[in-house]
Amino acid sequence: MSCITRTYHPDPHRKILSIGGIYRGKLWEHSEIDAINNIENHEITYYINKGNYSLELVVASYQYIKYLKTQSDALEPDNLLALPEMPLTTKTL
């Protein structure tokens, strides 16, 4: 995955609306809720590339709110929030 759609919520744990990227030449988008379900049900594993490393997305919880972050992030999803905004034209995988 290589991009996100942000919300304007001030809480960093609620700033990600969806994640996306390119798969087999097509742009895709999954809502954060769908991505959380996919990870928890072991259906899809998501990664972002940072330098020479692939960082796996995990589901975390803060004040009873589930959110996405990478394994190497501390409490806030800094690696995800550093990704560019999703282009306007997307296709669901």
Secondary structure in CASP SS format (residue, H / E / C, confidence):
PFRMAT SS
TARGET T0000
AUTHOR 0000-0000-0000
METHOD secondary structure of the structure
MODEL  1
M C 1.00
S C 1.00
C E 1.00
I E 1.00
T E 1.00
R E 1.00
T C 1.00
Y C 1.00
H C 1.00
P C 1.00
D C 1.00
P H 1.00
H H 1.00
R H 1.00
K C 1.00
I E 1.00
L E 1.00
S E 1.00
I E 1.00
G E 1.00
G E 1.00
I E 1.00
Y E 1.00
R C 1.00
G C 1.00
K E 1.00
L E 1.00
W E 1.00
E E 1.00
H E 1.00
S E 1.00
E H 1.00
I H 1.00
D H 1.00
A H 1.00
I H 1.00
N H 1.00
N H 1.00
I H 1.00
E H 1.00
N C 1.00
H C 1.00
E C 1.00
I C 1.00
T C 1.00
Y C 1.00
Y E 1.00
I E 1.00
N E 1.00
K E 1.00
G C 1.00
N C 1.00
Y E 1.00
S E 1.00
L E 1.00
E E 1.00
L E 1.00
V E 1.00
V E 1.00
A E 1.00
S E 1.00
Y E 1.00
Q C 1.00
Y C 1.00
I E 1.00
K E 1.00
Y E 1.00
L E 1.00
K E 1.00
T E 1.00
Q C 1.00
S C 1.00
D C 1.00
A C 1.00
L C 1.00
E C 1.00
P C 1.00
D H 1.00
N H 1.00
L H 1.00
L H 1.00
A C 1.00
L C 1.00
P C 1.00
E E 1.00
M C 1.00
P C 1.00
L C 1.00
T C 1.00
T C 1.00
K C 1.00
T C 1.00
L C 1.00
END
